[in-house]
Amino acid sequence: MRFMTMVKSRDVGPPPPALLEAINRLLADDAQRGVVVETGGLLPTDRGARVRLAGGKITVTDGPFAEAKEVIGGYAILNLNSKQEAIDAAVALFEIHKQYWPGWEGEAEVRQMVESSVDVEYTPHR
């Protein structure tokens, strides 16, 4: 099963280099075990844009997004056997954050990914 973990926090500056090195070591170990499918970090919102559809109108807003309390700062797609393994991976990542970025606060959303149309019953909205 594939799981996506999205790490959310305040839109703060870049992480400490020691944190990035520790995360890279963790990912290298996971890659050797065949767990890592893909990972990535996201630049701050001042480098992005939002595209929104509301009331039949599409609007585009350039960042930064002052009203955003938390933003997605990074993600990982992992190939694991259970939701609990995905939760354990997120806890391991946050243990590294706690060690190398004292005072940082955030959360990780762990979600199983749809593998095929068989995984989820989908009825389009009409």
BELNOR-V629804 format. One record per residue. N is the residue number from 1. RES is the residue in three letters. D_CENTER is the distance of its C-alpha to the mean C-alpha in whole Angstrom. Layout:
BEGIN
N,RES,D_CENTER / N,RES,D_CENTER
END
This chain:
BEGIN
1,MET,17 / 2,ARG,14 / 3,PHE,11 / 4,MET,7 / 5,THR,5 / 6,MET,2 / 7,VAL,4 / 8,LYS,7 / 9,SER,10 / 10,ARG,13 / 11,ASP,14 / 12,VAL,15 / 13,GLY,17 / 14,PRO,15 / 15,PRO,15 / 16,PRO,18 / 17,PRO,19 / 18,ALA,20 / 19,LEU,16 / 20,LEU,15 / 21,GLU,18 / 22,ALA,17 / 23,ILE,14 / 24,ASN,15 / 25,ARG,18 / 26,LEU,16 / 27,LEU,14 / 28,ALA,18 / 29,ASP,19 / 30,ASP,16 / 31,ALA,17 / 32,GLN,21 / 33,ARG,21 / 34,GLY,19 / 35,VAL,16 / 36,VAL,13 / 37,VAL,13 / 38,GLU,11 / 39,THR,8 / 40,GLY,8 / 41,GLY,8 / 42,LEU,9 / 43,LEU,12 / 44,PRO,14 / 45,THR,14 / 46,ASP,18 / 47,ARG,17 / 48,GLY,16 / 49,ALA,18 / 50,ARG,17 / 51,VAL,19 / 52,ARG,21 / 53,LEU,23 / 54,ALA,25 / 55,GLY,29 / 56,GLY,29 / 57,LYS,28 / 58,ILE,26 / 59,THR,25 / 60,VAL,23 / 61,THR,22 / 62,ASP,21 / 63,GLY,19 / 64,PRO,19 / 65,PHE,18 / 66,ALA,20 / 67,GLU,20 / 68,ALA,16 / 69,LYS,16 / 70,GLU,12 / 71,VAL,10 / 72,ILE,6 / 73,GLY,6 / 74,GLY,4 / 75,TYR,3 / 76,ALA,6 / 77,ILE,8 / 78,LEU,11 / 79,ASN,15 / 80,LEU,16 / 81,ASN,19 / 82,SER,18 / 83,LYS,16 / 84,GLN,17 / 85,GLU,16 / 86,ALA,12 / 87,ILE,13 / 88,ASP,15 / 89,ALA,12 / 90,ALA,10 / 91,VAL,13 / 92,ALA,14 / 93,LEU,11 / 94,PHE,12 / 95,GLU,16 / 96,ILE,15 / 97,HIS,14 / 98,LYS,17 / 99,GLN,19 / 100,TYR,19 / 101,TRP,17 / 102,PRO,20 / 103,GLY,19 / 104,TRP,16 / 105,GLU,14 / 106,GLY,11 / 107,GLU,9 / 108,ALA,7 / 109,GLU,7 / 110,VAL,8 / 111,ARG,10 / 112,GLN,13 / 113,MET,13 / 114,VAL,16 / 115,GLU,18 / 116,SER,21 / 117,SER,23 / 118,VAL,25 / 119,ASP,22 / 120,VAL,22 / 121,GLU,25 / 122,TYR,24 / 123,THR,27 / 124,PRO,27 / 125,HIS,28 / 126,ARG,31
END
